[in-house]
Amino acid sequence: MDKLKKVETTALQCTGTITSEKMTELDRLVLGLQQRIKQLEDNVVMLEKEDNRNIYGAVSLRIIELEIAEIQDLVDKLNRTTKNDQHLSVQTADQLEDMKDTMVELEKFDNMLVIKKDRENQRIKRELEQCKEEIKATAPPPTVPPSRCGLGRIVSVVGPRTYSLTVYSTSYPYGAWGRDANPAPGDENKYWLVVLSSSNVYGNFVRQYGTLSTLLLGIGPKDTYISSSNPTTNTIQGSNMVMYDNALYYNCYNTYSVCQFNMATRAVSTVVLPKDAGYNNKFPFAHLGTTYSYTDMDFATDESGVYVIYASTSNFGNIIISKVETSNPPALNQTWSTSLHKKTITNTFMVCGVLYATRYLDKEIEEIFYSYDTKTNEERYDLKINIKKMQTNIEFLNYDPRDHLLYVYSDAYILTYELIFQ
């Protein structure tokens, strides 16, 4: 601390000496020298304030050394161009040399390896910045021909636009919500909500609200029960489901079948997936930290209807997409097989016939990294479109073709995100 004080005192003396001299024709150089020494004085005072038990910041020390070197350059110019200021210049040069030696000695005094650690921190900082730039970079996903839906390609996800707990608070971390993708006249503003009220796996009723506001406030709900028991035959298994044409589509309890629950008649119709399709936690969504239980089947809506997304042993656990005909009873139509293993991803959704898949990056970011175009059969693994999360896990995600929003259920919170197209 004494050495640092000495540097500060010397800097003050330099300032006092220079300001007491009569200005000559070399006023500009002298004034510049005065200003630089004043800056040096301020930096030394700042360094002294930041000092902590004789541990000096390597970066601050380096800045002061550079200031001293630049001042030395100015002094050299004065020595070369005038004899009248010789005494002032020599005296100042001596003082600056003393200050420089002291600062070098202080830097060597770094017995806590601050310099070495600072260099390592700078290296880590550069690597982190590089990683951030890579994460921000967005490679173009497959472009959907305008003739199919006219939206172009997804370039980013904005939001959340909605972020709220439901009337159930944090009681049910697994669930789903959204709007009917093909509503009956008069039902355009309705919202539905399903919570997995048994073991975070099973549900037996659908709750509906007249508007988003009433859902957020928990006002005027209408509950429609599939069964009074939970779980039982044809009740809901897993958090993936969609509403289309006043019917809920979901994985039937304890089977590899798709259930279609008619909200008006409360009738349930089913369609069976291939016998080797995964169910009962054989091919769930997952990441290294979590498995999303009983998410073997995912459901998605887009501009053309309903899809079921699953995996089978014959396709080595990789994603299969099947179009669901929304007739009564429902039926499976065209099917596409992909090379994407289902247990390596966290969710899927469809937009204009293109399947998108997400993966867990960290507690704050979910990434849309994959796409499969059902028209061209083109697969891509290089999408880098980030979703900013408010909670750690996303248990449900689906696209609404009516408002181009992603509806998300995340650790008991309901959210919406806007898809940006180009």
Secondary structure, 3 states (H helix, E strand, C coil): CHHHHHHHHHHHHHHHHHHHCCCCCCHHHHHHHHHHHHHHHHHHHHHHHHCECCECCHHHHHHHHHHHHHHHHHHHHHHHHCCCCHHHHHHHHHHHHHHHHHHHHHHHCCCCCHHHHHHHHHHHHHHHHHHHHHHHCCCCCCCCCCCCCCCCCEEEEEEEEEEEEECCECCCCCEEEECCCCCCCCCCCCEEEEECCECCCEECEEEEECCHHHHHHCCCCEEEECCCCCCCCCCEEEEEEEEECCEEEEEECCCCEEEEEECCCCCEEEEECCCCECCCCCCCCEECCEECCCCCCEEEEECCEEEEEEEECCCCCEEEEEEEECCCCCEEEEEEEEEEEHHHCCEEEEECCEEEEEEECCCCEEEEEEEEECCCCCEECCCCEEEECCCCCCCEEEEECCCCEEEEEECCEEEEEEEEEC
